[in-house]
Amino acid sequence: MADECFGLPRLAAVYDPLDPDRGDLDAYLRIAEEVGARRVLDIGCGTGVFALLLADRGIEVVGVDPAEASLDVARGKPGSERVRWIHGDATALPPLRADLATMTGNVAQAIVDPRTWRETLRGAYAALRPGGHLVLETRDPARRAWQEWNREASYGVTEIPGVGAVENWVEVTDVSGQLVTFRWTYVFAADGEVLTSDSTLRFRERQEIETELIAQGYVVEDVRDAPDRPGREFVFLARRPESG
Ligand SMILES: C[S@@+](CC[C@H](N)C(=O)[O-])C[C@H]1O[C@@H](n2cnc3c(N)ncnc32)[C@H](O)[C@@H]1O
């Protein structure tokens, strides 16, 4: 079951307007350029923002996500017919021979279950051509980002055309080892509906991710900073070997 914020139609529809600054994706466009990608698999594509940016640049894109409501938002956007949208995850993909697989927006952290995580990395590997790259980001646990996820810091009211004012905020409900659980609350002024969305993220250590990537056959080429969030994220650039 997808988290409500991705899987409930009313919440999926306001995902982009509530988080309109996608400057985080610039670095991923540069990476696509850097590796000369002509065919990209966007894992956890959500509402399709990155997939559509790539398609606008003439890149062939497959976007996969388990949240149907988010895919419906993506399918309703201009240019969406240029992207192949797949409802599901990276564990059961058709043969793709992609040059690059991406996981933007901390998708890696949303894949909490260790087996699903392993199978996702394996599925991405199988979807890449030999020599193809995987890029993914995850928050550095040492920065304890969840300490800032509280009502005071997150509260906002956003006026969304066609929807009206939406009030929203986040609160952490549990921290257990690597797992952080939090709840977003949304209040729709138009009809007073209050919706909540519960999510759990896994905060993995850098070494743990490197070890898992290597175990799945990748070569870890680089671990970078996210330029828009300096010192807060690990951005892994891994490659399926030419002979793999
Ligand atoms: C924070 S959103 C990021 C969406 C998009 N990548 C972006 O940058 O806007 C996380 C996404 O991960 C997706 N997701 C959750 N579990 C997943 C899985 N096992 N495989 C692929 N995507 C998954 C969710 O449905 C959601 O769309």
Ligand as a Chemical Component Dictionary entry (heavy atoms), coordinates in Angstrom:
data_LIG
# 
_chem_comp.id                   LIG 
_chem_comp.type                 NON-POLYMER 
_chem_comp.pdbx_formal_charge   0 
_chem_comp.three_letter_code    LIG 
# 
loop_
_chem_comp_atom.comp_id 
_chem_comp_atom.atom_id 
_chem_comp_atom.alt_atom_id 
_chem_comp_atom.type_symbol 
_chem_comp_atom.charge 
_chem_comp_atom.model_Cartn_x 
_chem_comp_atom.model_Cartn_y 
_chem_comp_atom.model_Cartn_z 
_chem_comp_atom.pdbx_ordinal 
LIG C1  C1  C 0  9.223  11.312 -2.145 1  
LIG S1  S1  S 1  8.514  10.513 -3.518 2  
LIG C2  C2  C 0  9.641  10.965 -4.793 3  
LIG C3  C3  C 0  9.002  10.931 -6.160 4  
LIG C4  C4  C 0  9.894  11.385 -7.310 5  
LIG N1  N1  N 0  11.064 10.552 -7.484 6  
LIG C5  C5  C 0  10.297 12.820 -7.139 7  
LIG O1  O1  O 0  11.507 13.114 -7.102 8  
LIG O2  O2  O -1 9.389  13.669 -7.102 9  
LIG C6  C6  C 0  8.860  8.804  -3.215 10 
LIG C7  C7  C 0  8.257  7.874  -4.265 11 
LIG O3  O3  O 0  8.757  6.545  -4.035 12 
LIG C8  C8  C 0  7.742  5.665  -4.415 13 
LIG N2  N2  N 0  8.026  4.320  -3.894 14 
LIG C9  C9  C 0  7.710  3.801  -2.684 15 
LIG N3  N3  N 0  8.118  2.522  -2.609 16 
LIG C10 C10 C 0  8.702  2.230  -3.799 17 
LIG C11 C11 C 0  9.310  1.063  -4.354 18 
LIG N4  N4  N 0  9.404  -0.076 -3.647 19 
LIG N5  N5  N 0  9.796  1.117  -5.608 20 
LIG C12 C12 C 0  9.710  2.253  -6.333 21 
LIG N6  N6  N 0  9.155  3.402  -5.851 22 
LIG C13 C13 C 0  8.655  3.374  -4.618 23 
LIG C14 C14 C 0  6.483  6.322  -3.866 24 
LIG O4  O4  O 0  5.295  5.785  -4.428 25 
LIG C15 C15 C 0  6.742  7.777  -4.225 26 
LIG O5  O5  O 0  6.214  8.099  -5.487 27 
# 
loop_
_chem_comp_bond.comp_id 
_chem_comp_bond.atom_id_1 
_chem_comp_bond.atom_id_2 
_chem_comp_bond.value_order 
_chem_comp_bond.pdbx_ordinal 
LIG C1  S1  SING 1  
LIG S1  C2  SING 2  
LIG S1  C6  SING 3  
LIG C2  C3  SING 4  
LIG C3  C4  SING 5  
LIG C4  N1  SING 6  
LIG C4  C5  SING 7  
LIG C5  O1  DOUB 8  
LIG C5  O2  SING 9  
LIG C6  C7  SING 10 
LIG C7  O3  SING 11 
LIG C7  C15 SING 12 
LIG O3  C8  SING 13 
LIG C8  N2  SING 14 
LIG C8  C14 SING 15 
LIG N2  C9  SING 16 
LIG N2  C13 SING 17 
LIG C9  N3  DOUB 18 
LIG N3  C10 SING 19 
LIG C10 C11 SING 20 
LIG C10 C13 DOUB 21 
LIG C11 N4  SING 22 
LIG C11 N5  DOUB 23 
LIG N5  C12 SING 24 
LIG C12 N6  DOUB 25 
LIG N6  C13 SING 26 
LIG C14 O4  SING 27 
LIG C14 C15 SING 28 
LIG C15 O5  SING 29 
# 
